[in-house]
Amino acid sequence: MFTFLKDGRAYSGDGSKYEDYYCYGQPVLTAADGTVVLVNNTFADNVPGHVEEIMPTGNSGTSSAAHVEYRLQNASGLPLPEMVPAQFID
């Protein structure tokens, strides 16, 4: 999970509005070539400070801040794929 921090904080003000978060509205760039196998954009953004009740373990989930989830896996679909370690340099 990645989030945008400034001075160790994910947001300015009290963090009660989407726009308070430094990452809100920013472009998302890829770390490397790959294939997107699933995008779920059917749920509204969580209200900052409130836990998702419909799908608490996925989508926006129980995160305390806006973020991008990044993972590498060896396959798509079922059976469930294995996660592959990712290494970042610089």
Buried (B, 14 or more C-beta within 10 A) or exposed (E): EEBBEEEEEBBEEEBEEBEBBBBBEEEEEEEEEEEEEEEEEEEEEBEBEEEBEEEEEEBBBEBEBBBEEEEBEEEEEEEEBEEEEEEEEE
